[in-house]
């Protein structure tokens, strides 16, 4: 996809339909007893008013603003308001603790922190602007959009850090234009859609798919208000006429567990953030009569492999490279591999959605690039037809007994076991230097049934040796599995019984 080199601003592009769709709802924040509605006209006026207010504080283009906000209108208004004025917002998860956010603030060195009450603040010298004071700026005179080259820095967002140290990803203004490749290659978005996303607004999946993509297409974004339980999203979707529902697989699992009301407007669902099990997809299809379309992506490049209503992913695969994307499967030496051979998934370094680099981490940035390719760290293999089978993250690969095992493969096999409603796999050290696979699961299945199911579907070295029935799996605020916490919990449970 070619990106114009003329004057460009991410916020201006995101709100390009604001004048034509002035009184159409752009954002609806859903609460159990009320709905907060923002029209396209109100959103753009507030964004540009906040841009004026931020500059009036003495900030100058290029300054960074740390966002400590929950699921309220203040989040997208602060994010786009900063970008409109040439400032650099840094969204962060509201659930982060003081020490965690302090480490991030030390790296990004913000000139301002914008915060909701009750959310942990960093130990940093930057002044704090309350969400209430930010929202009071929305009626100011509108700022002109800060226009410039599309390759300049627009925002910074941190990787999830669930399997290692979180890194600060720098994205250019052009990243928004690259999202056009997924509108039909995954989402099938159109102006009449009402898209409900179940994640926190600071998550790049929610920010992109849940907010910016609907606005880019003149549609309406539906977001649950702060504190809304994921299990209630089905009721909200039915009540507010959602045509598309998006979230991590855990969101759909919670909705199904609660029971779904009729949703006659629903066209399909969008899943990303972790592997979607075939069993969960089949269950959703059976309950709703609609499909779940999965996408594979990352903070550094958003989603680029996906199934879609026009081209559903074959079972056992994530889908296909979106039109306009150039991807390859590489061996450790950088050689492109043919279909059927597993290797590292790579995206061409000229992909317009690719990050500029990691802030303050030149070595980590350099390690990701190999000549013309950006290495995603995902282990995959490609079918003859071009569908991509995801084998796990390279940093998630387990090594019990010297064998390399992708936990996602084992989880997918065990998800279809009768009496298992959810499961996750890690490894446990049972003796110095000796590790075995362990599976934590939710459900009523007995160990004999689990062993029989694993024996029938998995090679011996991929079969868990330890089974732990648990009440819940460790997940973050967006219901994405926390593999570090899982491994620690399984090891602790084993040590306690040893």
Beta strands, then each sheet from edge to edge (+ up, - down):
strand 1: 25-30
strand 2: 35-39
strand 3: 64-68
strand 4: 88-91
strand 5: 112-115
strand 6: 127-130
strand 7: 153-158
strand 8: 168-172
strand 9: 194-197
strand 10: 220-224
strand 11: 244-247
strand 12: 268-271
strand 13: 291-298
strand 14: 302-306
strand 15: 320-321
strand 16: 327-330
strand 17: 343-348
strand 18: 357-358
strand 19: 369-370
strand 20: 373-382
strand 21: 388-393
strand 22: 420-431
strand 23: 434-443
strand 24: 466-469
sheet 1: 2+ 1- 10- 9- 11- 12- 13- 14+ 15-
sheet 2: 6+ 5+ 3+ 4+ 7+ 8- 18+
sheet 3: 16+ 17- 20+ 19-
sheet 4: 16+ 17- 20+ 21-
sheet 5: 22+ 23- 24-
end
